[in-house]
Amino acid sequence: MSRKEALSSFIQQIHGRPVVVKLNSGVDYRALEQTEEYVNGQLKNKYGDAFIRGNNVLYISTQRRR
């Protein structure tokens, strides 16, 4: 599987699930709809929907299904 296919598969798997997006700046965004912005573990802002440029993303994670 190519890197592009693996990324596409990952995005399909997490679509609609709660995610944490960690930026290079250290800021965490929890969810991309009804987004919460955390700085040093403290809630700083709430937004409607969020769009984040890919070159700012350190990682994207989600909780495993139980």
Secondary structure as the mmCIF struct_conf table of DSSP 4:
data_model
#
loop_
_struct_conf.conf_type_id
_struct_conf.id
_struct_conf.beg_label_comp_id
_struct_conf.beg_label_asym_id
_struct_conf.beg_label_seq_id
_struct_conf.end_label_comp_id
_struct_conf.end_label_asym_id
_struct_conf.end_label_seq_id
HELX_RH_AL_P HELX_RH_AL_P1 ARG A 3 ILE A 14
TURN_TY1_P TURN_TY1_P1 HIS A 15 GLY A 16
BEND BEND1 ARG A 17 ARG A 17
STRN STRN1 VAL A 19 LEU A 23
TURN_TY1_P TURN_TY1_P2 ASN A 24 SER A 25
BEND BEND2 GLY A 26 GLY A 26
STRN STRN2 ASP A 28 ARG A 30
BEND BEND3 LEU A 32 LEU A 32
STRN STRN3 GLU A 33 GLU A 33
BEND BEND4 GLN A 34 GLN A 34
STRN STRN4 GLU A 36 VAL A 39
TURN_TY1_P TURN_TY1_P3 ASN A 40 GLY A 41
STRN STRN5 GLN A 42 LYS A 46
BEND BEND5 GLY A 48 GLY A 48
STRN STRN6 ASP A 49 ASP A 49
HELX_RH_3T_P HELX_RH_3T_P1 GLY A 54 ASN A 56
STRN STRN7 VAL A 57 THR A 62
HELX_LH_PP_P HELX_LH_PP_P1 GLN A 63 ARG A 65
#
